[in-house]
Each structure stands twice: as structure tokens, then as C-alpha cells.
């Protein structure tokens, strides 16, 4: 090819053609795969909610395994008895509440609208679980999760996930040893909704003290850990009014 | 090797030691520091870079005669970003679990200087087959260093390898910990990787003095 690739006109045309081609390919791919991706994300949410209330297939130490995707829809309807949407004083039931986008609701709240807060009530072996979705900021990107509480406001289980925390450091918030520490901790300090802080040097690495509102931090992941603390505190405070109505004192 | 000529074989073998991307070319240092706290992350990153670099090198090499030199960097960036996003989207649709593991690496790969470095230094001037071999060789050389660093950082920092405790339990004081041994928390944080990479460079240059620069 005897094209003079140094010419300005060639450069401009090349850039334009390239943008169109790459844009078309990516847009085509995104729109043709979006149904499948959405379905995967929907099932993952169900898996995460069930995981927090202890419905999972964990085997042995260190394993984090969900109910398989082909069974999760059935298990979800079996264990999750009610899904509520809390809008200010109004509480409605909605079996699609788990699909509410927390990020969009947070933006709506900032714009002065009433935030829709989804809450899931699970029932396993006769005990009730109140599962709250959470969303916060890690070091690099969003972190989110679910916390399952009982009527005494004691954590029964949590699930955390993240978009882009450092592998090997902050990404370890979704490791079993970190998530398991939260179980048994109370989110209350007296009558105050304090949440659970991820604390450095709390001198309790085995997490035997369950009434200190603290779990042991991850080494090398201070900011992600602080993000988790903030996320739990802010999220439970959004639900404070509702939780007060169900709390057994 | 009958499959590859001697020249082609060198494209793979050189970057493993004497022209290693991390220790000699100083490419890909950032990810070597950031994600080597655990062996598993190192291995995943090494494999991901292998795919992206080999594929990207071939694509850039095929386009090398039509890319305008004024905007070549941005063209390279678009190619690698598009490749990574396509793979990411397809995995999200058909291998969701795998994509969850890899998603945190996506940003690290796109901005990894080893990718742009090899596009610029090799693929723009060589044919697709040679570029493919260069991509494989350099990502293997990169991967080896990542795995060595990951091995030492996880072993000394957490006492585990691939997440399995190999030195005993540091909290209940069993195994090696019963003798008073402690994990070195410093190994967990990124500066430790710099020191491990420094030691590797030191060992490599003292074994092969030809690598030492004059000044």
C-alpha cells in the first residue's frame, strides 16, 4: 500500500473510521449480551442475599460457595418470605424489591426525592432474618453487600463484594475469614445504631469479644476496611426507624 | 527446537532472563508491586497478561502499516481497551464466576505499561508471528517475576501459599509459630514487592555481569 500515513487528512480519516468500527463492535456486543448479563446479575443478587442469611453451600474452612444458579430462584422464594420497600413512612411489599438499584436510590435521595429502601425478611428453621442491602466506597471503586440481622439486632451473617479493590489486600473483604468475623456482633451500642467497625489493633484477632462493635481489620487494606465500617454504619442508620419497630428489647 | 527457528525461539527465551520485562526493561512494575501480596492473584494476572499481550501484539502487528504514526499511542490504547472489554463482556455473559475473579484485573491490564511497551517496541516493527512469540515470551518473563514475588510475599507476610496455611496457625500458635516465629506484616504492603524485585535484580546482575550498565 502506497498510502502516505503521515498526512493529516489520513490521520483524521483513520481516527474516525477506527472510532466508528470499535464503537460499533462494542455497542453491538453490549446490546446482544446485555440480557444474559442482567440475568446473571439478578441470580447473583439472589445468591448473595441467601448467602448472608446462611443459605449457601460452604464446605469446610475458607470456602465461599453459593447455591448453584439453576437452583437459586427456587431457594430464594423458599427462604425469603417477604420483600419490603420502605419509602419514608410507607412500607409496601414487592417481590421485585431485590432488583432496586441502590446507587440510583442514593442519587435520588441527593436530589431531594424519597429513597426507596429494599429489605428482605428471610425465614430459616423458624428463625427470622432481616436482610439489609448495603453500598459504600472502597479504595478504588464501589463496595457493596448484605447484612442479615435477627430481632435483637445481632448480625447473623454478611456478604461483601467489590468492584475493584486490590487483589490480595482489599479484595479480601469477600474472603470467608473476614466475613465470618461479623456473625454474632451486635450493630447496637446501647440504643445507638453504631454498626460494626473494622478496627486495627483491637487486640482480638480471634474475635472472641462479640459486644465491642468491632472486628479485626485486614492487614494492608486500611481504606477498604474503613469503607466497610462506613458502609455498615450508614446503611443500618437508613433503616433505623424500621428496625426500631421490629427490635425485641 | 524444530518447531521454531533459533531466532524465533530467542524471542520467547530472552525475555525469561536476560531481557526480562520487569528486571531489565523495567516494564510492568506497577502491577508487580500492586497485586503480588498473594500467589493466586499473581498467577491470575500472569495468565491474563499472557492472553492480552499475545493477542494485542498480533493485532497491532497486522495494523502496523496503516497506523498513522502521529496517533499510534492512542490507537494502541484503543486496541487493548477494546480487546479487554470484549473478553470481559463475553465472560460476564457466559462464564460469570470467572469474570467475577478477573474483573478487578481489567483496569490493571489496560493500563499496564508492559502491553503498550511491547506494542511500541516490537509489534509496530515486526510481523504477526514474531510479535505473537514476543508477546508470549515477554508475558512469561513478566509472569515468572510476579509469581516469585507473590510466593515470597504470601509466604513471609501471611504464612500461606495459594491461601493454604503452610507454616501453621499464627493465632493459635501452632507449627512454626510455636517457636516464636511471626508473620512479617511489611511483606503485605507494596513497598515489600519493590524490595523483593530489587533483590531479584541484584541476584540476576551478579550472576550475569554483562547486564550491568557502565555508568
HADDOCK unambig.tbl for C-alpha pairs under 7 A between the chains (distance, minus, plus):
assign (segid A and resid 5 and name CA) (segid B and resid 66 and name CA) 6.59 0.50 0.50
assign (segid A and resid 5 and name CA) (segid B and resid 67 and name CA) 6.99 0.50 0.50
assign (segid A and resid 5 and name CA) (segid B and resid 68 and name CA) 4.91 0.50 0.50
assign (segid A and resid 6 and name CA) (segid B and resid 68 and name CA) 5.95 0.50 0.50
assign (segid A and resid 6 and name CA) (segid B and resid 69 and name CA) 6.71 0.50 0.50
assign (segid A and resid 11 and name CA) (segid B and resid 68 and name CA) 5.67 0.50 0.50
assign (segid A and resid 33 and name CA) (segid B and resid 93 and name CA) 6.21 0.50 0.50
assign (segid A and resid 36 and name CA) (segid B and resid 93 and name CA) 5.33 0.50 0.50
assign (segid A and resid 37 and name CA) (segid B and resid 92 and name CA) 5.93 0.50 0.50
assign (segid A and resid 37 and name CA) (segid B and resid 93 and name CA) 4.79 0.50 0.50
assign (segid A and resid 40 and name CA) (segid B and resid 96 and name CA) 6.84 0.50 0.50
assign (segid A and resid 163 and name CA) (segid B and resid 104 and name CA) 6.53 0.50 0.50
assign (segid A and resid 164 and name CA) (segid B and resid 104 and name CA) 4.55 0.50 0.50
assign (segid A and resid 165 and name CA) (segid B and resid 104 and name CA) 6.83 0.50 0.50
assign (segid A and resid 166 and name CA) (segid B and resid 35 and name CA) 6.51 0.50 0.50
assign (segid A and resid 167 and name CA) (segid B and resid 35 and name CA) 5.56 0.50 0.50
assign (segid A and resid 167 and name CA) (segid B and resid 41 and name CA) 5.99 0.50 0.50
assign (segid A and resid 168 and name CA) (segid B and resid 35 and name CA) 6.39 0.50 0.50
assign (segid A and resid 168 and name CA) (segid B and resid 37 and name CA) 5.22 0.50 0.50
assign (segid A and resid 168 and name CA) (segid B and resid 38 and name CA) 5.10 0.50 0.50
assign (segid A and resid 168 and name CA) (segid B and resid 41 and name CA) 6.48 0.50 0.50
assign (segid A and resid 169 and name CA) (segid B and resid 37 and name CA) 6.98 0.50 0.50
assign (segid A and resid 220 and name CA) (segid B and resid 188 and name CA) 6.11 0.50 0.50
assign (segid A and resid 220 and name CA) (segid B and resid 189 and name CA) 5.56 0.50 0.50
